[in-house]
Amino acid sequence: YKALHAFAPRSPEELELHKDDVVRVVEKCKDGWFIGYLESNQQYGLFPGNFVEAIKI
């Protein structure tokens, strides 16, 4: 997935996103949040699913 927008975490378990970050999604939660990690530095956490779009790698 690729980040469409920046996301500033509000809790320690959330993942900070910058526009165009590539994120490997591990789980899609029913509440619209995703769990995944950044390809660039392997940071892991929660982020809103509507901040990313699927891409082909």
GIRA-V159914 format. One record per run of one state. SS is the DSSP state (a for helix, b for strand, c for the rest). FROM is the first residue (numbers start at 1). LEN is the number of residues. Records with the same first field share a line. If there is no record, write none. Layout:
SS=FROM-LEN  FROM-LEN
//
This chain:
c=1-1  4-3  8-6  15-2  18-4  29-4  39-5  54-4
b=2-2  7-1  14-1  17-1  22-7  33-6  44-5  52-2
a=49-3
//
